[in-house]
Amino acid sequence: MDIKAKIEELVNKIKNDKNFADEFKTDPVKAVEKVIGVDLPDDQINKVIDGIKAKISVDDVKDKVGGLLGKFGK
């Protein structure tokens, strides 16, 4: 399994599916395992969850900075 690809897939699903985003907030382990279809050991699933949260945080910062820079260009 390509972990980076799965993290990207899950991040996109969180951003585009409000119900899944809510499920991820409530029970991230269950949500991730449901999508990947594999019951991973806790330490591995937590690494995936941490990767998802980090990617979402970085993407949010990029969006905010991009929005601010766009305002200056107008």
PDB file of N, CA, C and O in Angstrom:
ATOM      1  N   MET A   1       0.850  -1.180   0.000  1.00  0.00           N
ATOM      2  CA  MET A   1       0.000   0.000   0.000  1.00  0.00           C
ATOM      3  C   MET A   1       0.894   1.242   0.000  1.00  0.00           C
ATOM      4  O   MET A   1       1.829   1.358   0.793  1.00  0.00           O
ATOM      5  N   ASP A   2       0.585   2.151  -0.898  1.00  0.00           N
ATOM      6  CA  ASP A   2       1.314   3.419  -0.977  1.00  0.00           C
ATOM      7  C   ASP A   2       0.685   4.398   0.018  1.00  0.00           C
ATOM      8  O   ASP A   2      -0.365   4.985  -0.244  1.00  0.00           O
ATOM      9  N   ILE A   3       1.348   4.560   1.157  1.00  0.00           N
ATOM     10  CA  ILE A   3       0.801   5.379   2.248  1.00  0.00           C
ATOM     11  C   ILE A   3       0.583   6.825   1.809  1.00  0.00           C
ATOM     12  O   ILE A   3      -0.454   7.417   2.108  1.00  0.00           O
ATOM     13  N   LYS A   4       1.561   7.393   1.098  1.00  0.00           N
ATOM     14  CA  LYS A   4       1.427   8.786   0.658  1.00  0.00           C
ATOM     15  C   LYS A   4       0.210   8.958  -0.248  1.00  0.00           C
ATOM     16  O   LYS A   4      -0.515   9.947  -0.138  1.00  0.00           O
ATOM     17  N   ALA A   5      -0.011   8.008  -1.132  1.00  0.00           N
ATOM     18  CA  ALA A   5      -1.164   8.077  -2.038  1.00  0.00           C
ATOM     19  C   ALA A   5      -2.469   7.958  -1.253  1.00  0.00           C
ATOM     20  O   ALA A   5      -3.440   8.654  -1.550  1.00  0.00           O
ATOM     21  N   LYS A   6      -2.491   7.079  -0.255  1.00  0.00           N
ATOM     22  CA  LYS A   6      -3.694   6.912   0.573  1.00  0.00           C
ATOM     23  C   LYS A   6      -3.975   8.177   1.377  1.00  0.00           C
ATOM     24  O   LYS A   6      -5.127   8.590   1.509  1.00  0.00           O
ATOM     25  N   ILE A   7      -2.921   8.791   1.913  1.00  0.00           N
ATOM     26  CA  ILE A   7      -3.108  10.039   2.660  1.00  0.00           C
ATOM     27  C   ILE A   7      -3.696  11.101   1.744  1.00  0.00           C
ATOM     28  O   ILE A   7      -4.628  11.805   2.130  1.00  0.00           O
ATOM     29  N   GLU A   8      -3.165  11.223   0.545  1.00  0.00           N
ATOM     30  CA  GLU A   8      -3.680  12.210  -0.421  1.00  0.00           C
ATOM     31  C   GLU A   8      -5.145  11.916  -0.758  1.00  0.00           C
ATOM     32  O   GLU A   8      -5.966  12.831  -0.831  1.00  0.00           O
ATOM     33  N   GLU A   9      -5.463  10.642  -0.962  1.00  0.00           N
ATOM     34  CA  GLU A   9      -6.845  10.240  -1.255  1.00  0.00           C
ATOM     35  C   GLU A   9      -7.779  10.615  -0.103  1.00  0.00           C
ATOM     36  O   GLU A   9      -8.869  11.143  -0.322  1.00  0.00           O
ATOM     37  N   LEU A  10      -7.342  10.339   1.112  1.00  0.00           N
ATOM     38  CA  LEU A  10      -8.169  10.634   2.285  1.00  0.00           C
ATOM     39  C   LEU A  10      -8.317  12.137   2.502  1.00  0.00           C
ATOM     40  O   LEU A  10      -9.395  12.601   2.874  1.00  0.00           O
ATOM     41  N   VAL A  11      -7.263  12.897   2.279  1.00  0.00           N
ATOM     42  CA  VAL A  11      -7.344  14.357   2.412  1.00  0.00           C
ATOM     43  C   VAL A  11      -8.364  14.905   1.415  1.00  0.00           C
ATOM     44  O   VAL A  11      -9.185  15.753   1.766  1.00  0.00           O
ATOM     45  N   ASN A  12      -8.312  14.423   0.175  1.00  0.00           N
ATOM     46  CA  ASN A  12      -9.273  14.872  -0.834  1.00  0.00           C
ATOM     47  C   ASN A  12     -10.699  14.500  -0.442  1.00  0.00           C
ATOM     48  O   ASN A  12     -11.624  15.290  -0.629  1.00  0.00           O
ATOM     49  N   LYS A  13     -10.873  13.308   0.097  1.00  0.00           N
ATOM     50  CA  LYS A  13     -12.205  12.874   0.527  1.00  0.00           C
ATOM     51  C   LYS A  13     -12.712  13.753   1.680  1.00  0.00           C
ATOM     52  O   LYS A  13     -13.886  14.120   1.711  1.00  0.00           O
ATOM     53  N   ILE A  14     -11.840  14.082   2.607  1.00  0.00           N
ATOM     54  CA  ILE A  14     -12.226  14.946   3.731  1.00  0.00           C
ATOM     55  C   ILE A  14     -12.647  16.324   3.220  1.00  0.00           C
ATOM     56  O   ILE A  14     -13.637  16.889   3.686  1.00  0.00           O
ATOM     57  N   LYS A  15     -11.893  16.860   2.263  1.00  0.00           N
ATOM     58  CA  LYS A  15     -12.183  18.200   1.742  1.00  0.00           C
ATOM     59  C   LYS A  15     -13.451  18.238   0.891  1.00  0.00           C
ATOM     60  O   LYS A  15     -14.104  19.277   0.798  1.00  0.00           O
ATOM     61  N   ASN A  16     -13.801  17.117   0.273  1.00  0.00           N
ATOM     62  CA  ASN A  16     -14.916  17.114  -0.672  1.00  0.00           C
ATOM     63  C   ASN A  16     -16.171  16.405  -0.186  1.00  0.00           C
ATOM     64  O   ASN A  16     -17.206  16.463  -0.850  1.00  0.00           O
ATOM     65  N   ASP A  17     -16.098  15.742   0.954  1.00  0.00           N
ATOM     66  CA  ASP A  17     -17.237  14.982   1.472  1.00  0.00           C
ATOM     67  C   ASP A  17     -17.477  15.376   2.925  1.00  0.00           C
ATOM     68  O   ASP A  17     -16.795  14.897   3.831  1.00  0.00           O
ATOM     69  N   LYS A  18     -18.459  16.256   3.135  1.00  0.00           N
ATOM     70  CA  LYS A  18     -18.718  16.785   4.475  1.00  0.00           C
ATOM     71  C   LYS A  18     -19.032  15.673   5.472  1.00  0.00           C
ATOM     72  O   LYS A  18     -18.580  15.719   6.616  1.00  0.00           O
ATOM     73  N   ASN A  19     -19.803  14.677   5.042  1.00  0.00           N
ATOM     74  CA  ASN A  19     -20.141  13.574   5.945  1.00  0.00           C
ATOM     75  C   ASN A  19     -18.888  12.811   6.381  1.00  0.00           C
ATOM     76  O   ASN A  19     -18.742  12.459   7.551  1.00  0.00           O
ATOM     77  N   PHE A  20     -17.988  12.560   5.429  1.00  0.00           N
ATOM     78  CA  PHE A  20     -16.760  11.862   5.780  1.00  0.00           C
ATOM     79  C   PHE A  20     -15.881  12.746   6.667  1.00  0.00           C
ATOM     80  O   PHE A  20     -15.234  12.252   7.591  1.00  0.00           O
ATOM     81  N   ALA A  21     -15.856  14.044   6.389  1.00  0.00           N
ATOM     82  CA  ALA A  21     -15.070  14.963   7.217  1.00  0.00           C
ATOM     83  C   ALA A  21     -15.572  14.930   8.661  1.00  0.00           C
ATOM     84  O   ALA A  21     -14.778  14.911   9.602  1.00  0.00           O
ATOM     85  N   ASP A  22     -16.886  14.923   8.826  1.00  0.00           N
ATOM     86  CA  ASP A  22     -17.461  14.839  10.172  1.00  0.00           C
ATOM     87  C   ASP A  22     -17.107  13.512  10.842  1.00  0.00           C
ATOM     88  O   ASP A  22     -16.786  13.471  12.030  1.00  0.00           O
ATOM     89  N   GLU A  23     -17.168  12.428  10.066  1.00  0.00           N
ATOM     90  CA  GLU A  23     -16.818  11.113  10.602  1.00  0.00           C
ATOM     91  C   GLU A  23     -15.347  11.071  11.005  1.00  0.00           C
ATOM     92  O   GLU A  23     -14.996  10.488  12.031  1.00  0.00           O
ATOM     93  N   PHE A  24     -14.487  11.688  10.195  1.00  0.00           N
ATOM     94  CA  PHE A  24     -13.054  11.728  10.512  1.00  0.00           C
ATOM     95  C   PHE A  24     -12.809  12.505  11.803  1.00  0.00           C
ATOM     96  O   PHE A  24     -11.971  12.112  12.616  1.00  0.00           O
ATOM     97  N   LYS A  25     -13.536  13.603  11.994  1.00  0.00           N
ATOM     98  CA  LYS A  25     -13.379  14.392  13.221  1.00  0.00           C
ATOM     99  C   LYS A  25     -13.834  13.599  14.440  1.00  0.00           C
ATOM    100  O   LYS A  25     -13.215  13.670  15.501  1.00  0.00           O
ATOM    101  N   THR A  26     -14.919  12.843  14.282  1.00  0.00           N
ATOM    102  CA  THR A  26     -15.494  12.088  15.392  1.00  0.00           C
ATOM    103  C   THR A  26     -14.683  10.845  15.729  1.00  0.00           C
ATOM    104  O   THR A  26     -14.372  10.593  16.893  1.00  0.00           O
ATOM    105  N   ASP A  27     -14.341  10.067  14.698  1.00  0.00           N
ATOM    106  CA  ASP A  27     -13.617   8.806  14.918  1.00  0.00           C
ATOM    107  C   ASP A  27     -12.664   8.565  13.753  1.00  0.00           C
ATOM    108  O   ASP A  27     -12.983   7.811  12.834  1.00  0.00           O
ATOM    109  N   PRO A  28     -11.493   9.206  13.789  1.00  0.00           N
ATOM    110  CA  PRO A  28     -10.577   9.117  12.642  1.00  0.00           C
ATOM    111  C   PRO A  28     -10.123   7.698  12.320  1.00  0.00           C
ATOM    112  O   PRO A  28      -9.956   7.356  11.150  1.00  0.00           O
ATOM    113  N   VAL A  29      -9.922   6.873  13.334  1.00  0.00           N
ATOM    114  CA  VAL A  29      -9.462   5.499  13.087  1.00  0.00           C
ATOM    115  C   VAL A  29     -10.505   4.743  12.269  1.00  0.00           C
ATOM    116  O   VAL A  29     -10.180   4.126  11.255  1.00  0.00           O
ATOM    117  N   LYS A  30     -11.728   4.795  12.703  1.00  0.00           N
ATOM    118  CA  LYS A  30     -12.816   4.089  12.014  1.00  0.00           C
ATOM    119  C   LYS A  30     -12.982   4.624  10.592  1.00  0.00           C
ATOM    120  O   LYS A  30     -13.163   3.849   9.653  1.00  0.00           O
ATOM    121  N   ALA A  31     -12.921   5.935  10.434  1.00  0.00           N
ATOM    122  CA  ALA A  31     -13.102   6.553   9.117  1.00  0.00           C
ATOM    123  C   ALA A  31     -12.004   6.119   8.151  1.00  0.00           C
ATOM    124  O   ALA A  31     -12.288   5.766   7.006  1.00  0.00           O
ATOM    125  N   VAL A  32     -10.766   6.143   8.603  1.00  0.00           N
ATOM    126  CA  VAL A  32      -9.641   5.772   7.741  1.00  0.00           C
ATOM    127  C   VAL A  32      -9.717   4.289   7.380  1.00  0.00           C
ATOM    128  O   VAL A  32      -9.559   3.923   6.215  1.00  0.00           O
ATOM    129  N   GLU A  33      -9.956   3.450   8.359  1.00  0.00           N
ATOM    130  CA  GLU A  33     -10.026   2.016   8.093  1.00  0.00           C
ATOM    131  C   GLU A  33     -11.164   1.680   7.141  1.00  0.00           C
ATOM    132  O   GLU A  33     -11.049   0.759   6.332  1.00  0.00           O
ATOM    133  N   LYS A  34     -12.247   2.414   7.232  1.00  0.00           N
ATOM    134  CA  LYS A  34     -13.392   2.196   6.344  1.00  0.00           C
ATOM    135  C   LYS A  34     -13.003   2.470   4.890  1.00  0.00           C
ATOM    136  O   LYS A  34     -13.390   1.723   3.992  1.00  0.00           O
ATOM    137  N   VAL A  35     -12.248   3.525   4.661  1.00  0.00           N
ATOM    138  CA  VAL A  35     -11.868   3.901   3.298  1.00  0.00           C
ATOM    139  C   VAL A  35     -10.782   2.976   2.749  1.00  0.00           C
ATOM    140  O   VAL A  35     -10.860   2.544   1.599  1.00  0.00           O
ATOM    141  N   ILE A  36      -9.779   2.674   3.560  1.00  0.00           N
ATOM    142  CA  ILE A  36      -8.680   1.860   3.041  1.00  0.00           C
ATOM    143  C   ILE A  36      -9.027   0.369   3.030  1.00  0.00           C
ATOM    144  O   ILE A  36      -8.380  -0.417   2.338  1.00  0.00           O
ATOM    145  N   GLY A  37     -10.041  -0.014   3.793  1.00  0.00           N
ATOM    146  CA  GLY A  37     -10.488  -1.398   3.783  1.00  0.00           C
ATOM    147  C   GLY A  37      -9.555  -2.375   4.474  1.00  0.00           C
ATOM    148  O   GLY A  37      -9.624  -3.580   4.234  1.00  0.00           O
ATOM    149  N   VAL A  38      -8.684  -1.861   5.331  1.00  0.00           N
ATOM    150  CA  VAL A  38      -7.734  -2.704   6.043  1.00  0.00           C
ATOM    151  C   VAL A  38      -7.729  -2.310   7.515  1.00  0.00           C
ATOM    152  O   VAL A  38      -7.732  -1.124   7.848  1.00  0.00           O
ATOM    153  N   ASP A  39      -7.720  -3.301   8.387  1.00  0.00           N
ATOM    154  CA  ASP A  39      -7.633  -3.048   9.819  1.00  0.00           C
ATOM    155  C   ASP A  39      -6.152  -3.042  10.192  1.00  0.00           C
ATOM    156  O   ASP A  39      -5.541  -4.095  10.373  1.00  0.00           O
ATOM    157  N   LEU A  40      -5.588  -1.845  10.304  1.00  0.00           N
ATOM    158  CA  LEU A  40      -4.165  -1.695  10.600  1.00  0.00           C
ATOM    159  C   LEU A  40      -3.929  -1.642  12.107  1.00  0.00           C
ATOM    160  O   LEU A  40      -4.829  -1.270  12.861  1.00  0.00           O
ATOM    161  N   PRO A  41      -2.734  -2.008  12.550  1.00  0.00           N
ATOM    162  CA  PRO A  41      -2.386  -1.826  13.968  1.00  0.00           C
ATOM    163  C   PRO A  41      -2.463  -0.341  14.336  1.00  0.00           C
ATOM    164  O   PRO A  41      -2.247   0.528  13.492  1.00  0.00           O
ATOM    165  N   ASP A  42      -2.768  -0.069  15.586  1.00  0.00           N
ATOM    166  CA  ASP A  42      -2.965   1.307  16.052  1.00  0.00           C
ATOM    167  C   ASP A  42      -1.795   2.225  15.717  1.00  0.00           C
ATOM    168  O   ASP A  42      -2.011   3.365  15.305  1.00  0.00           O
ATOM    169  N   ASP A  43      -0.563   1.753  15.886  1.00  0.00           N
ATOM    170  CA  ASP A  43       0.576   2.640  15.632  1.00  0.00           C
ATOM    171  C   ASP A  43       0.646   3.029  14.153  1.00  0.00           C
ATOM    172  O   ASP A  43       1.024   4.156  13.833  1.00  0.00           O
ATOM    173  N   GLN A  44       0.293   2.127  13.262  1.00  0.00           N
ATOM    174  CA  GLN A  44       0.321   2.449  11.834  1.00  0.00           C
ATOM    175  C   GLN A  44      -0.831   3.365  11.438  1.00  0.00           C
ATOM    176  O   GLN A  44      -0.639   4.316  10.681  1.00  0.00           O
ATOM    177  N   ILE A  45      -2.008   3.084  11.941  1.00  0.00           N
ATOM    178  CA  ILE A  45      -3.168   3.916  11.587  1.00  0.00           C
ATOM    179  C   ILE A  45      -2.989   5.322  12.149  1.00  0.00           C
ATOM    180  O   ILE A  45      -3.400   6.296  11.519  1.00  0.00           O
ATOM    181  N   ASN A  46      -2.381   5.437  13.324  1.00  0.00           N
ATOM    182  CA  ASN A  46      -2.146   6.759  13.906  1.00  0.00           C
ATOM    183  C   ASN A  46      -1.143   7.562  13.087  1.00  0.00           C
ATOM    184  O   ASN A  46      -1.247   8.786  13.014  1.00  0.00           O
ATOM    185  N   LYS A  47      -0.172   6.888  12.468  1.00  0.00           N
ATOM    186  CA  LYS A  47       0.772   7.585  11.590  1.00  0.00           C
ATOM    187  C   LYS A  47       0.051   8.125  10.355  1.00  0.00           C
ATOM    188  O   LYS A  47       0.333   9.232   9.896  1.00  0.00           O
ATOM    189  N   VAL A  48      -0.877   7.336   9.825  1.00  0.00           N
ATOM    190  CA  VAL A  48      -1.663   7.783   8.667  1.00  0.00           C
ATOM    191  C   VAL A  48      -2.515   8.986   9.066  1.00  0.00           C
ATOM    192  O   VAL A  48      -2.573   9.977   8.338  1.00  0.00           O
ATOM    193  N   ILE A  49      -3.166   8.902  10.207  1.00  0.00           N
ATOM    194  CA  ILE A  49      -4.010   9.999  10.695  1.00  0.00           C
ATOM    195  C   ILE A  49      -3.175  11.258  10.915  1.00  0.00           C
ATOM    196  O   ILE A  49      -3.603  12.353  10.551  1.00  0.00           O
ATOM    197  N   ASP A  50      -1.996  11.112  11.503  1.00  0.00           N
ATOM    198  CA  ASP A  50      -1.111  12.267  11.695  1.00  0.00           C
ATOM    199  C   ASP A  50      -0.708  12.874  10.356  1.00  0.00           C
ATOM    200  O   ASP A  50      -0.641  14.095  10.217  1.00  0.00           O
ATOM    201  N   GLY A  51      -0.440  12.015   9.368  1.00  0.00           N
ATOM    202  CA  GLY A  51      -0.103  12.501   8.026  1.00  0.00           C
ATOM    203  C   GLY A  51      -1.240  13.264   7.387  1.00  0.00           C
ATOM    204  O   GLY A  51      -1.023  14.282   6.729  1.00  0.00           O
ATOM    205  N   ILE A  52      -2.461  12.771   7.580  1.00  0.00           N
ATOM    206  CA  ILE A  52      -3.644  13.453   7.042  1.00  0.00           C
ATOM    207  C   ILE A  52      -3.801  14.824   7.690  1.00  0.00           C
ATOM    208  O   ILE A  52      -3.997  15.823   6.999  1.00  0.00           O
ATOM    209  N   LYS A  53      -3.714  14.869   9.009  1.00  0.00           N
ATOM    210  CA  LYS A  53      -3.866  16.139   9.727  1.00  0.00           C
ATOM    211  C   LYS A  53      -2.781  17.135   9.312  1.00  0.00           C
ATOM    212  O   LYS A  53      -3.061  18.322   9.141  1.00  0.00           O
ATOM    213  N   ALA A  54      -1.558  16.663   9.153  1.00  0.00           N
ATOM    214  CA  ALA A  54      -0.469  17.550   8.743  1.00  0.00           C
ATOM    215  C   ALA A  54      -0.715  18.081   7.343  1.00  0.00           C
ATOM    216  O   ALA A  54      -0.510  19.268   7.090  1.00  0.00           O
ATOM    217  N   LYS A  55      -1.153  17.221   6.429  1.00  0.00           N
ATOM    218  CA  LYS A  55      -1.411  17.628   5.046  1.00  0.00           C
ATOM    219  C   LYS A  55      -2.551  18.646   4.988  1.00  0.00           C
ATOM    220  O   LYS A  55      -2.471  19.628   4.251  1.00  0.00           O
ATOM    221  N   ILE A  56      -3.597  18.414   5.757  1.00  0.00           N
ATOM    222  CA  ILE A  56      -4.724  19.357   5.786  1.00  0.00           C
ATOM    223  C   ILE A  56      -4.258  20.705   6.322  1.00  0.00           C
ATOM    224  O   ILE A  56      -4.640  21.747   5.789  1.00  0.00           O
ATOM    225  N   SER A  57      -3.441  20.698   7.367  1.00  0.00           N
ATOM    226  CA  SER A  57      -2.934  21.947   7.941  1.00  0.00           C
ATOM    227  C   SER A  57      -2.084  22.711   6.936  1.00  0.00           C
ATOM    228  O   SER A  57      -2.231  23.926   6.799  1.00  0.00           O
ATOM    229  N   VAL A  58      -1.202  22.016   6.235  1.00  0.00           N
ATOM    230  CA  VAL A  58      -0.346  22.662   5.233  1.00  0.00           C
ATOM    231  C   VAL A  58      -1.201  23.220   4.100  1.00  0.00           C
ATOM    232  O   VAL A  58      -0.978  24.344   3.648  1.00  0.00           O
ATOM    233  N   ASP A  59      -2.168  22.449   3.644  1.00  0.00           N
ATOM    234  CA  ASP A  59      -3.040  22.915   2.559  1.00  0.00           C
ATOM    235  C   ASP A  59      -3.846  24.145   2.984  1.00  0.00           C
ATOM    236  O   ASP A  59      -4.036  25.067   2.191  1.00  0.00           O
ATOM    237  N   ASP A  60      -4.319  24.160   4.237  1.00  0.00           N
ATOM    238  CA  ASP A  60      -5.066  25.311   4.740  1.00  0.00           C
ATOM    239  C   ASP A  60      -4.198  26.567   4.752  1.00  0.00           C
ATOM    240  O   ASP A  60      -4.659  27.646   4.381  1.00  0.00           O
ATOM    241  N   VAL A  61      -2.953  26.427   5.174  1.00  0.00           N
ATOM    242  CA  VAL A  61      -2.033  27.565   5.197  1.00  0.00           C
ATOM    243  C   VAL A  61      -1.785  28.055   3.770  1.00  0.00           C
ATOM    244  O   VAL A  61      -1.799  29.259   3.514  1.00  0.00           O
ATOM    245  N   LYS A  62      -1.560  27.123   2.844  1.00  0.00           N
ATOM    246  CA  LYS A  62      -1.335  27.507   1.444  1.00  0.00           C
ATOM    247  C   LYS A  62      -2.539  28.264   0.890  1.00  0.00           C
ATOM    248  O   LYS A  62      -2.378  29.263   0.189  1.00  0.00           O
ATOM    249  N   ASP A  63      -3.745  27.787   1.204  1.00  0.00           N
ATOM    250  CA  ASP A  63      -4.958  28.459   0.722  1.00  0.00           C
ATOM    251  C   ASP A  63      -5.061  29.876   1.291  1.00  0.00           C
ATOM    252  O   ASP A  63      -5.409  30.812   0.571  1.00  0.00           O
ATOM    253  N   LYS A  64      -4.761  30.029   2.569  1.00  0.00           N
ATOM    254  CA  LYS A  64      -4.855  31.344   3.204  1.00  0.00           C
ATOM    255  C   LYS A  64      -3.810  32.298   2.641  1.00  0.00           C
ATOM    256  O   LYS A  64      -4.107  33.458   2.354  1.00  0.00           O
ATOM    257  N   VAL A  65      -2.592  31.805   2.486  1.00  0.00           N
ATOM    258  CA  VAL A  65      -1.522  32.648   1.945  1.00  0.00           C
ATOM    259  C   VAL A  65      -1.835  33.010   0.495  1.00  0.00           C
ATOM    260  O   VAL A  65      -1.657  34.156   0.081  1.00  0.00           O
ATOM    261  N   GLY A  66      -2.298  32.032  -0.268  1.00  0.00           N
ATOM    262  CA  GLY A  66      -2.662  32.297  -1.657  1.00  0.00           C
ATOM    263  C   GLY A  66      -3.762  33.336  -1.772  1.00  0.00           C
ATOM    264  O   GLY A  66      -3.733  34.184  -2.663  1.00  0.00           O
ATOM    265  N   GLY A  67      -4.727  33.270  -0.872  1.00  0.00           N
ATOM    266  CA  GLY A  67      -5.816  34.248  -0.859  1.00  0.00           C
ATOM    267  C   GLY A  67      -5.313  35.634  -0.521  1.00  0.00           C
ATOM    268  O   GLY A  67      -5.739  36.619  -1.124  1.00  0.00           O
ATOM    269  N   LEU A  68      -4.415  35.713   0.433  1.00  0.00           N
ATOM    270  CA  LEU A  68      -3.844  37.014   0.805  1.00  0.00           C
ATOM    271  C   LEU A  68      -3.006  37.586  -0.324  1.00  0.00           C
ATOM    272  O   LEU A  68      -3.092  38.777  -0.623  1.00  0.00           O
ATOM    273  N   LEU A  69      -2.205  36.754  -0.946  1.00  0.00           N
ATOM    274  CA  LEU A  69      -1.371  37.227  -2.045  1.00  0.00           C
ATOM    275  C   LEU A  69      -2.225  37.659  -3.235  1.00  0.00           C
ATOM    276  O   LEU A  69      -1.881  38.600  -3.950  1.00  0.00           O
ATOM    277  N   GLY A  70      -3.330  36.967  -3.435  1.00  0.00           N
ATOM    278  CA  GLY A  70      -4.245  37.335  -4.515  1.00  0.00           C
ATOM    279  C   GLY A  70      -4.853  38.699  -4.297  1.00  0.00           C
ATOM    280  O   GLY A  70      -5.105  39.426  -5.258  1.00  0.00           O
ATOM    281  N   LYS A  71      -5.094  39.059  -3.051  1.00  0.00           N
ATOM    282  CA  LYS A  71      -5.666  40.368  -2.738  1.00  0.00           C
ATOM    283  C   LYS A  71      -4.682  41.489  -3.072  1.00  0.00           C
ATOM    284  O   LYS A  71      -5.080  42.575  -3.491  1.00  0.00           O
ATOM    285  N   PHE A  72      -3.398  41.210  -2.880  1.00  0.00           N
ATOM    286  CA  PHE A  72      -2.376  42.232  -3.167  1.00  0.00           C
ATOM    287  C   PHE A  72      -2.169  42.433  -4.659  1.00  0.00           C
ATOM    288  O   PHE A  72      -1.755  43.502  -5.108  1.00  0.00           O
ATOM    289  N   GLY A  73      -2.467  41.383  -5.419  1.00  0.00           N
ATOM    290  CA  GLY A  73      -2.258  41.462  -6.868  1.00  0.00           C
ATOM    291  C   GLY A  73      -3.358  42.194  -7.592  1.00  0.00           C
ATOM    292  O   GLY A  73      -3.243  42.470  -8.786  1.00  0.00           O
ATOM    293  N   LYS A  74      -4.441  42.517  -6.874  1.00  0.00           N
ATOM    294  CA  LYS A  74      -5.592  43.171  -7.529  1.00  0.00           C
ATOM    295  C   LYS A  74      -5.493  44.673  -7.469  1.00  0.00           C
ATOM    296  O   LYS A  74      -6.375  45.370  -7.970  1.00  0.00           O
TER     297      LYS A  74
END
